[in-house]
């Protein structure tokens, strides 16, 4: 006869720490599987990782006897989505899943980078997961590590797996020491200017010559033209050097 909280755990803990004795809540007259499915559909794609989806599916199948077809229909996905998610639980080592459950490892990192490592070499996945657990490693840093691991030979992978945190720290340090590279941004801006100029030209060509230009364009163009002239002068001056 007691209510079960299915969402809002962080809010609940925050209000409890603030000394609040009552909380406003939405009461759903649903059985447990229906409530869990409702929560998942309310959250949408932003709510959980692929691994967390897999745990939900496994629980609904094992504890509530729902098959893959029923889950696909009630969750609003294709049955292949259900099958792929459940496949994660057989691919990702149990020890890695446990680290995620304990909150020591990000579910997103586990799904995005450790899972493909596990497909290639399960031992490496387990070793890396154990060594990066409880470490403040960002998604970008983990991506760099995975790319380096995937591109390395057997010896290189062994060194990376031996101390993944060292690689992440060294990579971050090298990034801080790299001088800024303004040329790439400059070239990109020039390309963008050219693209915009060609687009404006095409639009003008589609207009009849008898059709007057908008008043706003006539007002803006002198300043834009002056900017182009100044830019052209700077580029010509540097080309001559």
N, C-alpha and C positions, 0 to 999 in steps of 0.2 A: 504493500500500500504506500510505499515511499516513492517520491519522484527521483528520476535519474537524470543527471546533467549530461547533455550530449554535445553542448557547444558553450563557449564562453568561459573556459577554465582560467584563462589569464585574467579576465575581468573579475571573476570570482575571487581569485587569490589577492588581487589588488584591493578590492573592497574589504576583504577580510583583514588585510594589514592596516587598512584605514579605520578599522573598528566598526564598520557598518554591520548591523545585525540583520538587516532585511535587504533584499535585492528584488528588483522588478524582473519578472521572467515570463516568457511565453510558454504556456502549457499546451502540449500537443497530445491529444488522445490517440496515441499510436502505439503499436507494439514495438519492441526493440529493433527488429530489422527494418521496419518501415521508418522509424525515427532516424536510424543511421543513414539510410538511403536519402531521406529528406535533407539531412544535414549536408551530405555530399553534394547533392544537386544544388542546394542553396549557395554553397561555396564556389561551385564552378571550377574552372581551370586554375584559378589563383589559390585555391584552398589547400592543396596537398601535393606532395611529390608522388612520382610514379610508385615508389616503394611503399609509401603510406597507403596509396590506393590498393596495392597488392595485399597488404595486411587486412584491409577492410574486406576485400573480396574473399580472402581465405577464411576470415571469421564468419562471414555470412554463409559460406558454403559448409564449413565444418560444424558450426554451432546452430545454424538455422535451416540447414538442409536445402538451400537454394542452389539450383544448377546454373551453369554458365549462361544458358539461354534466358533464364528468368532474370539473372543479374543484368545482362545486357539490356533487356527490355526496360527494367525498372530504373536503371541508372542513366538511360538515354544514350547508350553507346552501342557500337557494333560488337558482336561476339568475339571478333578477333582482338579488340581492345582488351576485353576481359582476359582472353587467353595470353596475350603478351604480358599483361601486368602480373598474372599468376606465374608466368615463366621466370620473372625476376626472383621469386622466392627459391626456385630450384637452382638458379645460376649464382646468385650472390651468397657467399659463405655465411653460415649461421652466426659466426663470430662477429662479422661485420654488421649484420642485422641487429645483433645485440647491442653493439656500440651505438647504433642509431637510436634504438629504443631507450637506451640510458641517457640520451641527450648529449653524448660525448662526441658525436659525429653528425654533421649536417646530412639530412636525408637527401637534399638536392645533390651534394657532392657525391654521395654514395651512388645515387641513381645515374648521374651524368658521367662520372669518371671512373669510379671503382667498379661499376658493373661491367663496362667493356674490358677493363683489366682482368676481371674475373673470367670473362669468356675466353680471353687469350691465355691467361696463366693465373689460376686461382691462388697459388701460394704467394705470388707477388702482391695480389690484391689484399690478402689477409695481413701480410707484413706491413704494407703501407698504411692500411687502416689503423692498425695497432699503434703505429708510430706518429700518425698525425692526429689521433684522438686527443681531445682536450687542447689542441693547438689552435691559435687564432690564424687560420689560413683562409684567405678569401677565395671566391670562385675563380677569379682571374689567375691567382697564383696556382691553384690546383689545375687549371686548364694548361698552364705552361708546363707544369710537371708532367701531366699526362701526354702532352705533345712530345716532350723530350723523351719520355719513356717509350712511347710508340715508335719513335724514329731511331732509337738506339739498338745496337746489337746486343747479344746475350751478356757480354761483359759490361757494357754500359748500363744496361738495365739493372744488373746486380748492384752496381755502385749507387745508382739512384735509389733503389729499394732499400739499400743499407742505411741511408740517411736522407729521407725525403725532405725533412725540415731544413737541413743544411742547404739543399738545392734551392728551396723556396727563399730562404734568407739571402743567399748569394745572388739569386736572380733579382730580388728586390733592391739589393745594394747596388748592383750593376745598373739598374734602371735609374736610380737616383744620381749616379755618376755620369750618365750619358748626357752630353751637351744637347741643348735644344736643337731641333732640326726644322728651321723655318722654311727652307726651300720647298719641301713637299706641300706645305699649306699654301705657299705663294703660287706654285704651279696650279694647284687645285682651284684657287680663286680666279686665276687667269682663264682657266678652262671654263669655269662657271660664267665669267663675263662674256666669253665668246659664245657660249650656248645661249645666254639670254639675248645677246645682240642678234643672233640668227633667228631666234624665235620672234623677236619684235619685228624683224625685217619681213618674215613670212606673213605676219599678221597685217602689216602695212600693205603688202602686195595683194592681199585678198580684198582690200578695200578699193572702192572706186576712186579714181583720181579726182572726181568731182565732189567726193564726200569729204567734208571738212574734218580736221583732226579735233579731238576733244579739247576744250579750253584748258583742262588740267594738264594735258600733255604739253600744250603750247607754253604753259607757265613753268613746268618742270624742266623742259628740255634744255634751256640755256645753261642752267646750273650743271646738268648732267654732262652736256657737251664740254663745258669748261673743265670738269673733272677728268673726262677722257683725254683732253688735250694735255693736261698736266701730267697724267699717267703716261701718255705716249712720250712726252718729253723726258721723263725720268728714265724710261726704258731705253730710249735712243741714246741718252747720255751715258748710261752704264754699258751699253753695247759697244760704244766707241772706245771705252777705257781699255 
